[in-house]
Structures are given as structure tokens and as C-alpha cells.
Amino acid sequence: MIIALVGQSGHGKSALFLALSGAPNPDKGASTDLSFTTVDLRGYGRVCFVDTPGDHLTPLIAGLMGADTALLCVAADAGIQEQTRLHFEVLKLLPMTKIVVAITKVDICSREQIAECRTQVKELLLGTKFQASPIVEVNLKNEANLLGIKKACVEALNAVPPKEETTGWYMPIDRAFEVKGQGVVASGNLSLGTLTRGEPAVILPEGLRVKIRTLKINGADAESARYGTRVVLGLLGPSIHEVKKGQTLGTIGIVHASHRIQVQCNWVGAVKDGLRVRVYIGGQEVFGRLYLGEEDQSQAMIKLEHKAAVAKNQQILIRDFDKPEFLGGGYITIPVATTPRVAAVISSKNWSDAIQSLCASNSGGIETEEICRQLGVSAPNVGDTFAELKEANKITGFAGLWFNPAHFLKSTQRFMATLGEMHREAPGVVGFDPATVVLNAELPWEGKALDRILTELETQGLVRNRGGLVFDTAFRIVLKPRQQELLNRVVAILTEASPSVPDVKELARNLNVPLQAIQEIIELGIQAGQVVALPEGLYYAQTSIAAMQTVLTKKWAKRQFTSAEARDALGTTRKYAIPILEYFDSVGVTVRRDENRTLA
């Protein structure tokens, strides 16, 4: 759990933070940064305290967004100040229901000053959801007195309702740095769910795919972490120039890069359509335009000026762009909202047009679940509509990920262009991990949908997928001299023995080369276009395949033939003739009709 310390600059907040840490060197950042320390509170357990800067609003809000409760510091000799009131306005807009107020510097103030400060605090809390919050006097020179503030914090945390379990997680990044020998490290407060070491994730809004290589909690290695925990994550994949404070790291599909969000807000200031606003989301401050709902103005759409990392049910605060006051606070209901045009189609309840509009407005694809959520219907109710649209080629679907056909074509072209560029940069590499190609192409394909899309691209003859690696069918690998020399020897034996070719074990014995080396060079030969793989584990030189095709073409150009006739014409046995004919069937050289074949 996380407790944020807030308060006017100079009101003893940082001194209290250092006293609570009990350590000479807590994770203390610059004065404009968030600082962190972990404390074991008797009666509760381990808790993270966050010290927020008093006069820098964006990091202050970032620290509060991830907190479960707050410790509001007010100096007894100064009382309630302008910053104190601003911070309190922010607290009122957040979902936390209980805070603790610490009256600091009591050791240098008179009882009259302390009493006056307490009166001011009570007036500040009066009539708000924090009215019953405890007010504790803090004397940092008295250890027993410090226990009182810790006890009040425990009581506040015990009043926090438990968080529902979710299937994903996200974490706003508040620090990013590089550790020698370990790579890029990002830290932050886990705002949702449970993360596990080793799982894939995405950094948004950039869409950078990464893997959680290491996970530390309080300096110790851990296998997993739950919501409310401060974590330090070692990331596999990115460079330090790609990771920075203000980004969000999380489960793919839980966090979205969006420039249009639907929100539910409690307004406390004057709002109107088209108002330019500052939106605080996680550790980000984003500018946008506000558009209120026609029937319910607590529902609004915000068109952001730049893409931001957002998640469903994520807390937000909204402030007037030109004025200091806050307009309201709430949460995101739809992370990737539709345009007014699409919303109008949805409201018409014409499911066919609405589904097509949603697919057209999401160029990277949109999942069935999200479509149904925006339509307000269950999947079975529109299952026939999906089927009809797919049959009519009005939408394209892969494992529940749906596209406008034109968008899918453009995405496919981007995928192929990226794959081609990777081949040019590494001409000696057999193939690439599809997830890496997708990441480089900045496409949101993953899981079963990615597998189905690759199968479709294979069917179209654009790519091949061997051993989990994908390559462009037009690509020809560039071999090293020693690889080419061994391949030439293999091709020579296959050519001389054709069509009754030896298997890989026989090739290894004939060439006195390890079996693994033969298997590897044959794979390279396939990539280089010099070897062809047939059913039953048979391999032929490309020239031998062309020669056998010529034999069949000359002999049966105008009539049908049987497999036995083909076997005799090729001068081989059924063991080789059947795989040869099946290969020619698969590439369209021959067409099988019952027991006979004709040339295509």
C-alpha cells in the first residue's frame, strides 16, 4: 500500500518523510521529483511512503494518483496556506475517502499557535468526505510522538477497501535509468493487478514491446508483485533513450495509446464544450479539448492533442488550461473512444453499420469484446452479423480481432515492408521472430490473432514460417563461403541421386559431416532457393524439381496420367513418386482428380 505526503513547501513534509524512513539514505529524489521509502508499520505491514514536491503540480498529482491514502502536512507556525488549499482540492477529487493530517513543527510553536492551526485544519475538512480524518501533532524530536502518526496511517489504510483482482496490470513510470551490467531499469507504483517476472509488456504511448527481465521489491528479487506495491523492473528490449518518466508500462491490451477518451467526471468548476483543458493521467499531463455529453454531462469525451497511455477505470484530474483551478476528477470509461460519427451509428442500433464503423475507426484492429462493449450487446446477439459481414468481405477477422479490409491490407503491406527491411539489414539470418517484426512495424498483433494472420499471409504466398521464424518468400539468404561450399556438395549429391534421393542421415554419412550440420545447411539451402522440401522428409535440388516438371509436361501435356505412370516416367519407386506428385499438387503444377492427375 502507498501513502503520499503532501503539503506546502517549507511545512516540514520532507523532514517527516526522512523521520518515517528510519534510514539515512531513503530513495530521495530532487526537489521537483517524487521520493520513496518503505516502512514496516506495526499492525499493518510494509508500506511505501511517497514524498511529493510542494510546488510542482504534475509530479505531485502523479504521486497522489497511485496512493491509497495521503498524509497532509500543515506547519503549526504557518497554518493553512495557498498550496495547502490547492493540494486539498486535488485530494477531494480523488477516490480516497480518508486522509491523515499532520500538524508539524509543534516543538518550535506555542500552544496557541498549535490550537489556531488545528482550528484552521478542522475548518478545511468541515463538510468534506475527509471531515472525520484524524489530526495528529508531530514532534520529530520525540520518538513516541512519531508512533502516533504511524498508528493513524494504519487506521487510514485499514479503511481502504480491497482491490478487485484483474487479469492485467499497469504501472506509470516515474523513473528510468540504466544500470551497468543490467540494462534499462524502470520504477513506479503498481496501479492495477499482479505482474510476474518474465512476462511480456508494452510501454505506451510509444508501443514499445519489452519483457520483464528482473523484478525487485524493497531491493530484494521477487517473482511477482501485486497492486499497491512499489517495484523496480529490469527491462529486456529497449534502450535507455526509449524509456522515460511519464510513460506507462503494462499488460498488452490493458494499456492503450489513445488520443480520444470517454470519461465519467464529478465537475466542481464551470465547463463547456470545446474548452481546452489539462488532463492528468498517471504520471502524464496531456492537453486536450472537452466535449460534454448531451444527456448526461458527467459523461464527456476528451480529444487529446497527443496520444497518451490510458487504461479503463484509470483515475484522471481535469484542470482549466489557462486558469489554476481544477474543473473535476473521475475515471476513464472508454480508453479508445469513438468519433461522434461512429457514436451516432452505434446509437442507431444498426449493428451491421456500427461494426463496420468501429472496424474502420481502429486501423490496428478491434477485438470482439471491445466491439460488443461499445455496442452494449453480448457477442451471441451479433454473432450472425459478424458472420454475414465477413462472408460479404466487409470486415476481416482473425481469432476475434476484426479489421476493415482496406486497413488490413495497409497493415499487411507495413508488415511485409518491415520484414523486407530486416532481411536487407541481416542478409545472413534465416528468419525472424514474428513478434519482433510486429513490434518493429508498430502493429498491435499478438497471440492467436498473430498466428492466424501469419497463416493467411502464408496462404497468400507472402511469407513462410519455419521453426517459429518468419521470412519473406521472395527473400534469398546470402551464405558465407564455407556454408555455400557445403551446400554445393549437398546439392551435387541430391542432383546425382535424383529422383531417388538420400535422406539427411545418408547425406551426413556420405559427406562425413555431423547430422546437425546437414540439417542446418539444408534449411539454409531452402532459404537460398537451392533446395526444395517435399513431404516425407525428402529434399531435392531446385534444378532436379525443374527437370522432373519438364518430364511430366512433355509426356502428358494433353491427357491424364496415374501415379504409377508418373513413377515409371521419372524412373523411381512409389516411395519417391507420391511425395513428388503431392508437392506438384501443392504448388499448382498438377491437379489431382480421383486417382488421376492433369497438368494445370
N, C-alpha and C positions, 0 to 999 in steps of 0.2 A: 504493500500500500504506500501511497505517496502523500506527503503533507507539504504544501507550498508556503513559504514565508513571504509575506508581502508587507509593504509599508513605505511611508515617506522616507526619502533619503535622509540619513542622519538620525533616524529614530531607534538605532540600536538593533536593527534586524540582523545584520551580518555578525555582530558580536554574539547575539543569541544563537545564530547558526553555528558559530565556532564552538560555543559552550556545549550545545547539544551534541556536536560531533564527538566530543571527548577525545579527539585525535589532533595531533599538532599539524597535520597536513591533509585536511579533507580535500575532496575534488573541487577546489575553489577556482572558479574561472575569473575572467576580467570583470570589471565593474559593469560592463554592458552585457555580460553573459549570465547564463544560469550556472549555479554551483550546486554540488550534490554531496551528501554524506549519508551513511547508513547507520542506524541506531537500533539497538535491541531495547524495546520498551517492555518493561515488566507488565504482564497481564495481557500482552498482545503478541509480541514477537518482533521480527525485523521489519523496520520501516525506513523508507527513504525520505529525507528532508531535502527540499529544493529551495535554495535562496534565490529570489528573483530580484532583478535590478529595479530600484525605486523609480527611476526617471526615464526608462526606456520601455515603451509600451509593448512592442512586438515580442521581445523575449519574456516580458512579464506575463503576457497572455499565454505564450507557449508553455511556460511553467505551470500556469493555472489550469490549462486545458487538460493536462494529463493527471491532475491531482485529485485525490478523493476528498480532501478537506483542506482548510487553509488556516494559517496562524497569522492573524493580522496584528502587526506591531505598532503601538502608539506610544511615543515618549511622554512620560509624565510631565516633563518640564515644557513641552510644546503643545500637547493636546492634538485635537483633530485639525489637520492641515488640508490644503487643496489636493495634494497627491493622495492622502488617505481617503478622501471622498471619492476620487476617481477610481481608486482600487476597489473601494466598496461597491461602486456601481457595477464594476466588472463582476465581482463576486455574486451580486444579486442576479445577474443574467445567466450564471452557470447553474447546472443542475444540483450541485451540492446543497444540502439543507442545513448543515451545522458547521460552524467555524469556532475557533478559539481566539479570543482577543488577549494579547499580552501587553500589559502596561509596563513599559521598560524604563530603565534609569531611575527606579524608585530609591536607590541607595544615595542619590545626589539631590533628591527633591524633598520638600516638606510634605507633611500630611495634608496640608491644604491644597497643594498642587496636585497631589495624587487623587484626592477626593474630587477636585474640579475635573481632572482628566476622566475619571470614572463616570462622572455625570455626563460629560460630552459623549463618551462611548455609548452609554445607555440611550441617549437621545438619538444617536446614529442608528442604533439597532432597532429602536422602537417602531413597531408597525411593519417590520420586515420578517422574512422567514427565519432570520437569524436572531430574533428577539430574545430567545431563551439561551443563547450561546454563553458559555462561561467567560468571565473576565478575570484574568489571573495577573497578579502583580509579580514582576520578575526582578529579583536581585541576583545578578550573576556572581556576586561575591559570596552568596550563601548557597551551598550545595543542596541543602534540604529544600530551599525555596525552588530550586530548579526542578526538583521532583514533582512539584505541584503542576508545572506546565506540562510535564510528560504525562502525568495522570489525566489531565484534561484532554490531551491529544488522544490518549487511549479511549476515553469515553466517546470522543467525536468519531473515531474510526469504528468503534463498535456499533455506532448508529448508521453506518453506511450499509445499504442493502447489498446482498451478494450479487455479483455479476453473472448473467446467464452465460452458459457455455456456448461457444460458437465453433464453427468448422474452419475459421481462418483467423489471421492476426494482422495487425499493422503497428508500426512504430514511427512516429515523427522523429527524424534525425536532428539532434541538437548539437552533435559534434561529429566531425570526421577528421581522421588523421592517419598517418602512415607509421607503422612500427617496423623497424628493421628486422628482417627475417620472418615477419608475419604478414606483411602486406597492408591492405586498407582495413581500417577499423572504424566502425560507426557505433555511436552510443545514443541511447534515448530511453524513454519510458514506454513500456509495452502498453498500448492503449486498448487492445482488444485481444481476446483469445489466448491460445497457447502456441508457442513456437518450439521447434525441435531442431537441434543441431544436425546439419547435413541436408536440410530440406532446401528446395529452390525458392527464390523470392524475386521480387521486382522492385526497382527503385523508380518512383514516379515523381514528377510528371514525365521524365525523360524516357521511361520504358526500358530501363537498363536491367537485363536479366542477370541475377547473381545466385550464388549458393552460400548458405551459412556454414562457413568452414569451422569457426570456433564460437563458443558461447560462454560468456563469463558473467557471473552474478557475484557482486561484492568481492571481485578479484579472484574468485575460485571458478574453475572449469565446471560446467553444468551440461546436462544432456537436454534439458528443456526449461522453459520459463513460462509463467502464467501472467495474465493481465495484472497490472499494478506493480510490476517488477521493473527495476532499472537494470538494463542489460548492456553489455559491451559485446559487439558482434564482429568477428573477423570475417571478411567477405572475400569470396573467390570469384574472380572475373573482372571487376572494374579497376581502373587506375584512380589514384588519389585526385586527379583533375576532374573526374566524373562524379564524385560523391561530395556533397556539401550540406551544411546546415540548412534546414528548411525543406529538404526533400522528405519523402515518406517511403519507408521500406515495409513491404508486407507480402502477404499471400497473393499470388497471381489470381485475379478475378475478384478479390476483396477490395483492393485499392484500384482506383480508376484515374486516368488522366482526362480531365473534363474541362470544357470552357462554358458549360451551361449546367447549373444545378437547380434542383427544386428543393425548397426549404420550408420548414414549419417554424415560425418565429413568434415570440412574445414581444410585441412592439412597445417601447417606452418613450419613443420620440416620434416626431412628425415625419411620415414617409409618404412618398408619392411615386407614381410611375415614371421611370426614366431617370430617377435620382442616381447620381454617381456615388458609389459607396466604397468603403474599405471593408473587406471581409477577412476575418481572422479564422484560419482553418489549420489546426495542428500548430506547426511552427511557422506557418506562412502568413504574410499579409498580401492579399490579392485585391486588385481594383476591379470594379465591375459596375453594371447598371442593374437597378432593381425594378422588377415588374410585378405588381401585386395581382393576386387572384381576383377575378371578377366577383365571385360569390362569397369567398372566404379570404379576407385579406391577411389572415395569419399564414396562408399558403402563398408563397411567392416564388418567382423564378429569378435567378441572378445570372446574367450573361457576363462572364468573366473576360477581362481584356487579354489574359494569357491563361494557358492551360494550367490547372492546379491538380495536385494529388488529393483525391477525396474518397470518402467511404460512406456507405449507408449508415445512418444514425450517428455520424460524427458531429461533435459539437461545433458550433460556429458563433461568432460575435460579429455584429454589423455596426459600423460607425460611419457617420457622415464624412464624405471625402474632404470637405473644406472646413468643417467645424469639429471641435474637440469632443462633443458629446456622443455617447453611444445611442444607437437607434433601437437595438434589440438583440436578442440572443435566442438560439434554438438549436436545431439539428437538421442534417441533410436527409431528406426523404427519398430523393432520386438523384444518385450521383451523376448520371449521364442523362440529363433531361432532354426531352424532345423539343423541336421548334414549335412555335404556335401553330404552324400549318399542320404538322403531324398531330399535335394535340387535338386540333379540330377534327381531323379524320378519325382519331380514336373515339372522340366524344360522339361521333355519328353512329358508332357501333356497327359500322360496315367493316367486319373483321378482315375481309379479303384486302380491301384498300388499306386498312390500318397496318396489317402485317407487312404489306409491300412498302408502305411509307417508313415504317420502323427499320426495315432492312436497308432502304435507300439512305436513311439518315445515319447509319452506322457502317461506315465503309470497311471497317475491320471485321464485321460480322457481329451478330447479336444472338444470344442464346435463347432457346425456347422459354426457359424460366423467366427471363427478363421481359420477353415479349408478352407473355401471359400476365406478368405482374403489372405491366403498363396498361394492358387491355382490361385488367380487372376480371379475368376469366381463368378457369382451370384448363390445363392442357387438353384433357379429353374433349372439352367443349369446342375446341377449334382444331382438333386433330384432322378432321376431314378437309378443313380449309387449307391447312398446310399441305396435305397430300394433293389437293386439286391445283394449288399454285405451283407446286414442284412439278407435277405432271405437265402443266402448261408452260414450263420453263420461265415462270415469272419470278421465282425465287430458287436459290440453290442451297442445299443443306448437306452438312457433314456432321454426323453424330450430335445433332442438336444445336449446331452452330449454323445460322442462316445468313445468306448474302443476297444482295441484289446482284443478278448475273453480271452486269457491267462492272460493278465493284470487284467481284471475284476475279474477273478477267484481268483487271488492273493489278490486283494483289498478286495474282499468278505471275504476271509479267515482272513485277517487282522482285518476287522470289527468284525467278529464273535469272534476272539481271544480276542479282546479288550472288547467286550461285556461280554464274559465269565469271564474275569479278574475282571470287575466291579461287576459282580454278586458275585464272591468269596469275594471281599472286603466288600460288603454290602449285606449279605445274607437275610436281613430282608426287603430290598427295593423291591417294586413290579416291577418297571421298570425304564427306564432312558430316558431322552430327547435324541432323535436321534442325534441332533446337537452336544450334549456333547460327545456321543460315537464317532461320526465322528471326532471331534476335538482331542480326546484322541488317536484315531487311525491314526491321521495325514493324513486324506483323504480330498480331496477338494470338496466333495459332498455337495450340498446345494440346497435349493428351490425345484422347481418341479422335478429336476433330482433326488434329495434325496428321495422325495416322491415315485417316480416311482421305484427306486432301492429297497426301503423298500417293496413295493408291490411285486416285483419279489422275494425277499427273503421270504416273506410270502407264496407266491405260491410254493416255493421250500420246505416249511415246516421248515425253519430255524429259523424264528422269528415270533412273534406275536406283533401286535400294538393295544393297548387298551388305549383309552383316551389320545392319543398323546404320550404314553410311549411305548418303545420297550423293549422286553425281549426275551431271548433265549428259544425256545420251550423245550429244554432239561433241563432247569433250574427249580428247585423246591425251592420255598421260604421257609425259616426257620422261623416258627412262634414263638412268645413269648408264655409262658404258658397260660396266660389269653386269648390270641387270639385263641390258639388251643382248649381251653376248650369251648369257644363259638362256634367255628366251629364244634366241636364234637356234640354239641346239635343240630345245624342246620342240619348236615349230618344225624343224627339219625331220625329227623322228615321227611326229604326227603326220606330216605330209607324206613321208615314205611309206608309212603303215596304212594310210587311209585306203578304204573306209573302216578297216578292222583295227582301230587304234588301241594302243595300250592304255591301261588305267594309270592313275597317278603313282601307285606303288611300283608298277613295272617301269614307268619313266624314271623314278628315283633310282631303281636298281641299274637300269641301262646306263644312266648318266653318272652313277656313283655319287649322288648328291642326296643330302638329307630330305626326307619326305616333306617336312615343313617348308623347306626352301622351294621345292617343286610346287607345292600348293600356293605359296606366296607369288611365285613368278607367273603361274597360270592366271591368278587373279589380276596381276599387272598386265598380262597379255590380253585379257578380256577388256580391261580399261583402255589399252592401247589400240584395240580394234584388230589385233592379230590372231586372237584365239576366240572361239565361239563355244559356249557351254550348251550342251544338249541334255535331255532327260537321261536318267540312269547313270549320272556321273561321268558322262563321256565328254571329251574335249577334242575339237578339231581345229586345224589351221583354217583361217578365213579363206585362204586360196582353195583348200580342199572342199569347203562348203560351196564355193562358187563353181568349182569343177563338177560336183555332183548335181547341182542345179542345172548345169548345161546339159548333162547326160539325160536327165529327165525331160528337159524341154525339147531336145532334138528327137527323142524317141516317141513321146506321147503328146505332141503339140495339139493334136486334134481328136484324141479319144481317151476314154477312161482306162485306168490300169489298176491292178491289185497290188497289195503289199508284196506278194510273192514275186510278181513280175518286176517290181522295183528292186527287190532284193537281188534277183538274178542279173538285172541290168547293171547294178552297182558292183556286182561281184563280191557279195558279202553274205552274212548269215542274218537270220531273223533278229538275233541279239542286237545287231547294229542297225538293221534296216528300219525297224519300228521306231526307235528314238529319232533317226534321221527324218523319217516322214512326219513324225509328230512335231519336230522343230519346223519343218517347212509349212505344216498346217498353221502353226502359231504365228509365223511371220507373213502369212498370206501368199506363199509361193504355190501351195496346193490347197485344194478344198476337198474334204472327205465327205462322201455320200454313201452311207452304209459301209460296205466292205470295199468300195472302190474310191478312187481319187481322180480328180482332174486338175490340170494346171489352171491357176487363177487368171 
